Amino acid sequence: MTLAKDYDSVMGRSNDIMKEALGLDYNEFEQGGVKFDYEALMKSTGYTLDEVAKIQAKTAVGNTPLIELRNLSALTRKYAKPGYGARIFAKDEAANASGSFKARRAACAVAHAKKLGYKGVIAATSGNYGAAVASQAAMQGLECIIVQECYDSHGVGQPEIVEKARKCEAYGAEVIQLTVGPELFYTFLSVLEDTKYFNASLYSPFGIAGVETLGYEIATQCRELIGKDPDMVICTNAGGGMMTGTARGLIKAGAVDTKLVAASIDLTGLHMASDEQFNKKSCTTGHTGFGVPYATDPDHSDVPRSAARPLRYMDRYVTVTQGEVMYMTEALANLEGIERGPAGNTALAAAFSLARELPEDAVIVISETEYTGAGKHIQPQLSFARDNGIEIKFGNPQEEDKPGVNIVLPKDPSFVQHKEADINHFRKRLITKAVQKAGLEPKDLKADDFEFLAAETKTDEAFVKEALGL
């Protein structure tokens, strides 16, 4: 019988499509109420950390260098009080096959698809993950389809996204490019159903298990280079996979005292699903348009339960501006001789500011750098911004920045300054949303529901009850 392919029919079959495309029955992890067995979901991959590392080593992924950014560290000390200005290190994830940390996620997922006998893999992504999946699929001899939200309704594509499509195609993938809107997930599900390919989701346990090696390497390399664990690790935060996997790897390495900071570009006021505003943003990932919704409601992803749950791990959430990220991208090239893409430098902009809070012997690691070129470079991004009526000027980004209106480059390095986001507000939003989605009233929650929500938010039962007005 031919299945109906209208929007409502396909979306109604979502759980069945996902079950077939992942080889996982998410109902096995549900425990009633708001809770599910997260650790059981992570263990369902069947791979240990060591086994994941071996999978990655076969496909040119992992063991990337940890580079001390000595000149940027020295510069931040000029704007810090005496004795302050931490050492900044970068985990150079551009050294991975495909040029970003997303290769870690893809290596595990694609290898598993090959093991299970799938003929191809599919991912819904506008970012580096598409190139990572395409690269790994080429190595494993699998077909690859990338479904990408690329254009506004006038057919104008953001240069960074168009560049990533080019890279996917270079690896032999088919790229399905769509306009912004709800058709992305519908098309993704429909193609999964038609092809019977593996869902190489960013948010599956295979993807997050792949990032655990990153955190583990950061801890072990810091011990080898400087004889201690990092004081702080800063993760560029969008969908939350970087934070989740890195944190889990650090914990497995025993680096339990390292503070974990999420950093996003503040794009408050721009709606991610708005056709008009789609091309008003110059950085297409690593921003609050993804970071906040996915932190506060991780399960609105392309799997029933996301394995990326950043609020379980983060200690702080800070924001920077587009102008600060572009400024630090150029500073990294000019002062350290390392040219990398802007999105990965969100963490670097935050680190340059946060380093001034810590003493000179403290160590900050930024967990990602990414490849650059063509549309990912800051120059085409700034040119595209001008073409879309965005004013570009020098000034004080934290006071003058208006997403969708201007890009304010810092007039000197002292104006690179992070803002502290209200992480407790995000925690409370997660708690209330989780209870609402479960269709429960706060008074109906049981002891293990409170325990689960406390773990989800890295808090305690008292905090959860306060958030629910109990």
N, C-alpha and C positions, 0 to 999 in steps of 0.2 A: 504494500500500500504506500502510495506517495504521501509524504508528510506535508502538511501545510507549512508554507514558508513566510507567512505574514509575520509582522513584528511580534504581536501578542502570542502567537503560537510558538514561535522559536524561543522567546523569553520564558514561556511557561514550561518548556522542556529543559531549562538551564541545568538543573541538578542532574538529570539523566545524561545530558551531553557531557557535563564535567566528569561524571563518574567514569564514563567510557574513555574519555580523553586523558585521564590522569591515572587510571588504574587504582584509584583510591575511593573508598566509600566514606564520605565525611560523616555519615550518620553514626559510624562506629565510635566517633570521638565525642558525640553529644552526651551530656549527662543530665539534661533537663534544666529548666530555669534559664539563667543567663550563662551558665558555665559550660565549658567543654574541656577535654583533656589535652591541653596544649603540648605538654611534653610527650604524650603518646603520639600526637600528630607529628612532632619532630622526629621521633624514633621510627615512625612508619617508613622512612626512606630506606631503612635497613643498612645504612652506611655509617661507619664510625668516622670520626674526624680524620684519622690516619688514612682511611680508605678514600675519603673525598680528596685528600691531598694527593694521593697516588693517581686518582682519575685526572686531576687537574694537571699534574706533572706530565702526563702523556700528551697533552694538547696545548703545551706552551702557556700554561696558566699558573700563577702563584709564584712564591719566592721572589717577589719584586723587591727592588732595593729600597732601603730606608735612608733618605738623604737629609742631612742637616742643612737647613737654610741659614747659613752663618751671616750672610750680609743683611737679610731681612731681620734676623734676630738682633743684629747690632743696630739696625735702624730703629727698631721698636724701643730700644733702650734709651735712645735720644729723647723720647717723648714719655718716658716713665720716670718715676721718682728714683733716687739713687739706690742701687742694689736690686732694682726690679727690671723685668724684661726677660721672660723665659726663653729658653732655647726652643726653636721651632724646627720640627722635622716633618718631612713629607714622605708618605708611603707612595712610591711612584707607580701607581696602578696603570699608567699609560704603557708600562712595559709588558702588560698582558697581551696575548693574542686578541686582536680587535681593538685594543687601546683604552680599556677602562676596567674598573672593578667588576662590571657586569659580566665579564668573561667567567668569573668565578661561579656566578649563579648559573650561567648557561652551560658550563662544562658538566656540572653535576646533572642537570635536567636532561640535556641531550644524550649523555652517556646512558642514563636510565632509560630513555626512550629507545635507544639502540638495543639495550639489554632485553627489553620487553618485546622487541620485534616490530615496533612501529616503523612505517616506511617514511614518515616525515614528521616535522615539528612545526608548530604555529605559535606565534606570540603577538599579542596586541600591545604595541608600544610605539611612541614617537621618538624614543631616545636611544641611548647607547646600547640598550639591551637588545634591540633588533639586530644590530651589527654583531653583537656577541653571539646570539643564537645562530645567525647566518654563518658566522665563522666556524663555530663548533659543529654545525650540521655538515658543512663542507668537509671538515676533518673526519667525521663519522660516516660520510657517504649517505646522508639522509637528505630528503627534499626539505625545503624550508619556505614558509609563507609568513610574511610580516604584514600585519594589518596596522595601518598608521593613520592617525588623525593629523592631517597635513595642511589643508587649505581652509580659507574662509569661503563664503558663498560666491565670491568673485573669482575664485580659482587662484588666489594669491597665497603662496606658501611661505612660511617663515624660513629664512635661510638656514638656520641650524637644523631644522627638521628635514628640509630638502637635502642637505648634506648627508644626513644619516641614512636617508633613503638610497642615495648614491652608493654609500658604503655597503649597505645590505645587498644591493644589486651586484656590486663588485665581487661579493662572495658567492654569487649565484642564486640568491634568494629571489622569489617573486614578491613584489611589494604591492599591496592593495592600498591605495591612497584615498582617503575620505575627507569630506568637509567636517568641521567641528560640529559635534552634536551627538545625540543618543545612538546614531547608527553604528558607532564604533563597536560597542559590545554586541549588538545584534549581528553585525556582519561577522565578527569574530566567532560567535557561537554557530552561526550558519555554516561557515567554512569548516569549522571543526566537525560539525555533523556530517557534512558532505564528503570530506576527505578521510575521516577516521584517523587523522594525525594526532600526535601527542600534544597536549597543552603545555608548552614550556613556559608556564606562568611565572611572572616575577614573584608571585606571592605564594607559591607552593612550598612545601617543606624542603624540596630538592633545591630550590633557588636559595633559600635562607641558609641551609646547611653548607652550600658552597661559599658563603661569605664568612662562615665561622673560621675558615683557615686564615682570613685576613686579620682578624683580631688576634688569633694565636700567633701569627708571624710578628705582629707589632710587639707583642709582649716579649717573645724570645729574641727578636733582633735588638730591642732596647736593652735587654739584659746583657747581650753580647757586646754591644757598642759602648754603653755607658754604665753598665753594672746595676741597673735598677729598672723597675717598671715605669712607664710614663705616668706623670702626675695627671695629665688630662689628654683625652682623645676627642677630637672634634670631627663629627660626621656631617657632611652635607646631607640635609634631610628633605626627602620628597615623599615617596611611598613608604619609607620606614625600614626598608630591607637592609640598607647599609648600617643603620644604627643597631637593628636587631641582631644581625649576624656578627658584626664586629664585637658587640658586647658579649654575646654568647661565647665567642672565641677567646676573648680576654678572660672571661670567667673560667673557661676550661684550662687556660694556661695558669690560673691562680692569681691573675692580676685583679684582685677583688677591690683594691683601694683606689684604682684609677677612676677619676671622675669622667663621666660621659656627657658630652655636650652636643646637642643637635643644633645645626645652623641652617637657616633658610633665608632666601631673599624675600624681603617684605614686599609683596604685591597686593597688599590690602586695597580693596576697591575695584580690582579687576576680576571679573567673573570668568572662570576657566572655560565654561561652556557657551560663552557669548560670542556670536559670530563677529560682531563689531569689534570686540575687545581682544579677539584671538591674536591679532597681529600688533597689538599695542604693547605686548610684553617682549622684551629683548632676550630674556633668559627663559627657556622653555621648560626647564626642570630645576629642581633644587629650591623651589620657592614655596611660599605659604599657601598658594592655591592648591598644591598637592599636600604639603607637609602637615597643615592643620587638619583638613578633613580626614586624611588617612591615619593620623595620630589619634583623633577622637572617635573615629568609626572605622577601624581597620578592615571590617568585613564587608565594606562596600566595594570590594575588588572583584576580580574575575574568577575567584574560587569561593566556595561556600564559607570557609574559614581561612582567613589570611594567616600565614606563618610570620608575617612582618607585623610586629606589635611593639613599636618603639617606646611607648610610655611604660612598658615593663622595665625598661633599662635606663632611660635617660635621667640625668640628674639636673640638667638645665636645658632650656631652649632659648636660643638667641636669634636675632634677626640682623641682617645687614641689607644694604640697598644695591640695586643694579649698578649704580655708578661706582660704589666701593669695590664690587667684585671685578668690574672691568679695569679699575685703577690697579688693583692688586695683581690682576693677570699681566698687565704690562710691567709692573714692578718685578714680578717673578722672572720675566724674560730679561729685563734690563739689568737687574742686580744679581740674579743667580744663573743666567744663561739657560733657563729652562722655559720653553714655550709650551703652555698647556691650555686646554679649553676652559672657558669661563665658568661653566657650571660647577666643575670640580673645585674651582677656586673660591666658592662660597665659604668653605671651611677655612681657607687661607685668610680671607678677609676677616673672619671672626677671630682667627688665631692671632693676627697682627694686633688686634685690639685687646683680646683677653690676656695676651702675654704680658701686658703692662700691669696686670693684677697680681702676677706671680713673681717670686724672686728669680734672680739670674740663673740659679742652679736647677730650677724647675724645668721639666720637659713637657712640651706640648707636641702631640703628633696629629697631623691632619691625615685622615684616612684615605684620601683619594686625590690623585691627579688624573686627568683624562687627555686623550689625544686632541689635537686641534687641526684646523685646516679648513679651507673653503668657507662654507657658511657658518662653521663653528667659531671662526676667528672674531675678535672683538670689532675689527674694522667693518666687515660686512654687516655685522649686527647693528653697529652705530649708524651706518649708512641707511639700513632698512628702517631704523627708528626715525631718522630724519624724513624719509620718504612717507612715513605714516604720521607726520605732524608732531613728532616728539621733539621737544626742545632739549638740546644738549649743552650743558654749561658747567663751569667750575663753581664750587661754592661749598656750603655745608650740607652734605647729603641728609644728615639726620633731622635737620630743620626744614630743608627746602624740597626734599624728594616727594614727588606726587606720581605714583605709578599710573602709566597711561597718559601722562601730561609731559613729564620731563625725565631726563637722566642727569643727575647731578654728580659730577666727578669731584672728589675731594680736592680742595685747593692746596693742601699739603698733607703729608702723612698723618699728622695729628688728628685730622678730621675723619680718619677711618675709625669708626666707633660703633661697636655693637649695641643693640638694644636688648634688654632682658624681656623675654616674653613671659606671660603669666602661666607657668607650667601647671600650677594648681587649678587654674581655670580650665585648662585643657583636660586635666584629670577628672574634674567634676563633670565636664561635658561627656567624656567617655562613659562614666558611671551612669549618668541619667539616660543617655542614648541606649546603652546596653539593656537597661531595665525596660525601657519603652519598647525596644525591638522584640524583647521576649514576651511582651504583652502582659507584664506583671505590674502590680502595685508595690511600692517599697515595703509595705507592711507584710507582703507575702513572701519576701526573701527568707531563705534558710541560712544556717550558719556557713555552709560551704559556698553559697552564693557570695556572701560577704568576703570570704577567704579568697575566692576567685577574683573579685573586683579589686581587692587590695593588691593582689599579685599583678593584675593588669595595669595598675597605676603606680606601682612601687610605693605604696602607702601602707595604711593599716586599717583595721576594721572601724576605728573611731572616725577616720577621715571619710570612709565610704558612707557611714551613717550620717555624718554631717552634710555630705553632698546631697543626700537623699532627704534631708530635712527630718531625720529620725532622732 
